[in-house]
Structures are given as structure tokens and as C-alpha cells.
Amino acid sequence: MLAAMIASVILVGLTLLIHYDILRLASALLPNLPIPVRARVVVVVFAAFLAHTFEVWLYALAYFIFDNVLDYGRLGGEIFGNWRDFVYFSAGTYTTLGIGDIYPIGQTRLLAGIEALNGLVLIGWSASFTYLTMEKFWPIHGASRRSLTTG
């Protein structure tokens, strides 16, 4: 279980850094983008989605390493034995969907539990970041519409 605890700490740290840096970059670029306000909010949503995608793949890589390199655990259930199984399981776990057709065995059980908690926190972070962005740009959106109708 020690390997899973160490891997969990590393994965949580890496996903926090990935999320922070992608959202920070999006935040820094938004005011200077020569696009409509509506498109800026779409950029924020895509940036958050990009961050989540990287994080899911990072966990999938960890499951692959635990299964194929370290032999500390594996995935059971309806698996086909390719990398897509790891990505599929990771996406279901990260989003807490947890269909159950693929399940963790061995030390990957702890990793899956931490991934679900980590995904929940990071999805909440993305939601609050999107809200703050909309709050920032919403008055601009309204002002630009008023200037079009009154101008």
C-alpha cells in the first residue's frame, strides 16, 4: 500500500500543478484575446477541459505502470488489455461516474479512490473559475450589447 500512497501524493501534486498552470495561463490570455466576450468564456471552458484531459491521462499512465511495470495492482472486469482500458477507467473514476464494468484490484484501489476525490476537487475548481470568469466578463457583454442597440 505504500507505493499507492506515494503515487497518490505525487499524482495529486502533479494534477494540482497542471490545473493551476492551465487556468492561470487562460486567465492571463483572456483580457488580451481579440475575440467576443462569449468566445472568452468558451476559451475558459476549453482550457478547463484540457486540464482535466491531461489529468485523466496522467492517472491512466499511473494505472498502466502499476499494472504492467510494477505489478502492484491491475484492472479487472471487462478489459481488452490495451491502453484505452486505462484511460476509460481513469475517466470514469476521475468524474466519479464509476460504471463498474472495469474495477481496480490490489493497490490500484487506493489510487482509484484518491483519483475520484482529486477529480471532484478539480472539477469544482474549474466550475468556480468559470463562474468567476463569467462574472468578470458578463458586464462587458451587457455593455457591448447596449452600445449596439443604443448606438
C-alpha positions in Angstrom: 0.0 0.0 0.0 3.0 2.3 0.5 3.5 2.5 -3.3 -0.1 3.6 -3.8 0.2 6.2 -1.1 3.4 7.7 -2.6 1.9 7.6 -6.1 -1.3 9.3 -4.8 0.7 12.2 -3.3 2.7 12.6 -6.5 -0.4 12.4 -8.7 -2.4 14.9 -6.6 0.6 17.3 -6.6 1.0 17.0 -10.4 -2.7 17.4 -11.2 -2.8 20.5 -9.0 0.1 22.0 -10.8 -1.4 21.1 -14.2 -4.7 22.6 -13.3 -3.2 25.7 -11.8 -0.9 26.4 -14.7 -3.6 25.9 -17.4 -6.1 28.1 -15.6 -3.5 30.7 -14.8 -2.5 30.8 -18.5 -6.1 31.1 -19.6 -6.7 33.9 -17.1 -3.6 35.8 -18.3 -4.5 35.4 -22.0 -8.2 36.2 -21.8 -8.1 40.0 -21.4 -5.8 40.3 -24.5 -7.7 38.0 -26.8 -9.3 39.9 -29.7 -12.4 37.8 -29.6 -16.0 38.5 -28.4 -16.8 38.1 -24.7 -18.9 35.0 -25.4 -15.9 33.3 -27.0 -13.7 34.1 -24.0 -16.0 32.1 -21.7 -15.8 29.3 -24.3 -12.0 29.5 -24.1 -12.2 29.1 -20.3 -14.3 26.0 -20.6 -12.0 24.5 -23.2 -8.9 25.3 -21.0 -10.6 23.6 -18.0 -11.5 20.6 -20.2 -7.9 20.4 -21.5 -6.6 20.4 -17.9 -9.0 17.6 -16.9 -8.0 15.6 -20.0 -4.3 15.8 -19.1 -5.1 14.8 -15.5 -7.2 11.8 -16.6 -4.3 10.6 -18.9 -1.8 11.1 -16.0 -3.8 8.8 -13.8 -4.3 6.3 -16.7 -0.5 6.3 -17.0 -0.2 5.5 -13.3 -2.7 2.6 -13.6 -0.7 1.3 -16.6 2.6 1.5 -14.6 1.0 -0.2 -11.6 -0.3 -3.0 -13.8 2.4 -3.5 -16.4 5.6 -2.3 -14.8 5.4 -2.6 -11.1 2.8 -5.4 -10.8 1.2 -3.7 -7.8 -2.3 -4.0 -9.0 -4.4 -4.3 -12.1 -7.8 -3.6 -13.6 -10.4 -6.4 -13.6 -13.7 -6.8 -15.4 -14.5 -6.3 -19.0 -11.0 -5.3 -20.2 -9.5 -5.7 -23.6 -5.9 -5.4 -22.5 -4.9 -2.1 -24.2 -4.2 1.5 -23.1 -7.8 2.5 -23.8 -8.9 0.5 -20.8 -6.7 2.5 -18.5 -8.0 5.8 -20.0 -11.6 4.7 -19.8 -11.3 3.6 -16.2 -9.5 6.7 -15.3 -12.1 9.0 -16.9 -14.9 7.1 -15.1 -13.1 7.3 -11.8 -12.0 11.0 -12.1 -15.6 12.1 -12.8 -16.9 9.7 -10.1 -19.1 8.1 -12.8 -17.9 4.7 -11.8 -19.8 2.4 -14.1 -18.3 -0.7 -12.6 -17.6 -2.7 -15.8 -13.9 -2.2 -15.1 -12.7 -2.2 -11.5 -9.4 -1.8 -9.6 -7.6 -4.8 -8.0 -4.8 -4.6 -5.4 -3.1 -1.3 -4.7 -4.9 0.4 -7.6 -8.0 0.5 -5.3 -6.4 3.3 -3.2 -5.2 5.1 -6.3 -8.8 5.0 -7.7 -10.3 6.4 -4.5 -7.8 9.2 -4.4 -8.4 9.9 -8.1 -12.2 10.3 -7.5 -11.6 12.7 -4.7 -9.0 14.6 -6.7 -11.3 14.8 -9.7 -14.1 16.1 -7.6 -12.0 18.9 -6.2 -10.5 19.9 -9.6 -14.0 19.8 -11.3 -15.2 22.1 -8.5 -12.2 24.4 -9.1 -13.0 24.6 -12.8 -16.6 25.4 -12.1 -15.7 28.2 -9.7 -13.1 29.5 -12.2 -15.7 29.5 -14.9 -18.1 31.3 -12.7 -15.5 34.0 -11.8 -14.7 34.5 -15.4 -18.3 34.9 -16.4 -18.8 37.3 -13.5 -15.9 39.3 -14.8 -16.9 39.4 -18.4 -20.7 39.4 -18.1 -20.9 43.2 -17.5 -18.8 43.8 -20.6 -21.0 41.5 -22.6 -24.1 43.5 -21.5 -22.3 46.9 -22.2 -21.4 45.8 -25.7 -24.9 44.8 -26.4 -26.3 48.1 -25.1 -23.9 50.0 -27.2 -25.1 48.1 -30.3 -28.8 48.8 -29.6 -28.4 52.4 -28.5 -25.7 53.4 -30.9 
